[in-house]
Amino acid sequence: MRVFVLNKRGKPLMPCSPAKARLLLKEKKAIVKRRTPFTIQLTIATGESKQPVTLGVDAGYKHVGLSASTEKAELYASEVELRQDVSDLLSARRALRQSRRNRKTRYRAPRFNNRLCTKRKGWLAPSVENRINAHLSRIEAVLRLLPVTKITVETASFDMQLLKNPDIAGKEYQEGEQLGFWNVREYVLFRDRHVCQHCYGRSKDPVLNVHHLESRRTGGDSPDNLITLCETCHKALHRGDITLKAKRGKSFRAEAFMGIMRWEVHNRLRALHPGIEVSNTYGYRTKHARIANGIAKSHCADAFCIAGNLGAERLCEFFFQKQTRRNNRQIHKLSILKGGIRKRNQAPFEVKGFRLFDKVAYQGEEGFIFGRRSSGFFDVRKLDGTRISAGISYKKLHLLEKRRTYLTEIRKEEALPPLREGRGLRA
């Protein structure tokens, strides 16, 4: 793994080898700036010779791939796992605030329709905004390490109606599945032939309800998430007496997000860095480049192909990063114990000098603190969930790094050499 170098003013230079970095540190010509990725800052003035560095970004709904390379070598590679809990946390917060208002200030009317943020132009849903900001944050992190001259982002546009109906054509695009129906409920009842989809009329109950297969806060009111149930089956389902075999249709959350962020990331990058060339590419080009050069499929490999320096020597390691929640502002748990006591929702800020998600070393292995006890015994795991120890004393742990929003560990990746010209495509 290469060592990243900053000049005396903190600006990025071309990385160097570990041997050269060791020599600079020994001669007091540099200091350690960061451990992961290992970064040093020069304490002396030096010539700043730079090469054109291209950063490839494989944008995604759950994962982001990043690869920075020159014509000769790959300098940086990382894979980021994004958060998937933003919508659920916002819904839980809304429910808690509504119940609190009902308990303590019943006279106060809801004011969610008065928020100005939902009326301004360019407003995005918090879950979408979080993912876009995560993309920009990881790109900025690379720009602080390397003198990038060009950024290429892979984007995609999806035809939702074509995904639902492969035979759609012409004016059918303007005639959706709900054409001729007053609302979604009427369409769902017609689609299910006004028959309960659990008992199929055996209950003899004439009252029909439209039930959400997945919670409305996550599944929405789309017809794929709705099913017709009679009153008897509907009440039995909510009591837990019966279970439904039907599953909701395919969700297009990821495709919708990619359509939104397609130009949003591009425009924000151009506004933030006017001196850097920012361009878009598409998935079919990435796939062709990957297959033509015999590269195994991964997010880092896609980002390497997006960068365009296919003749560069690839790294055999990459940084795996996992985005975590920054704060948890819920003070107490919802359950009330005897005596009206409500337990705290989280452990203290620090326990024996350690915080949640601190990076620690134990018996030659590096891991993260995923659970803490006030007694000083911690649950230490790797980012893939592998448990190093379920209860290890804080006295046996060595603190490597304080927790960050993005937890980072180094993983191995098998790099395949590019094919020579004339050998054709590799299956």
Disulfide bonds with the S-S distance in Angstrom:
none
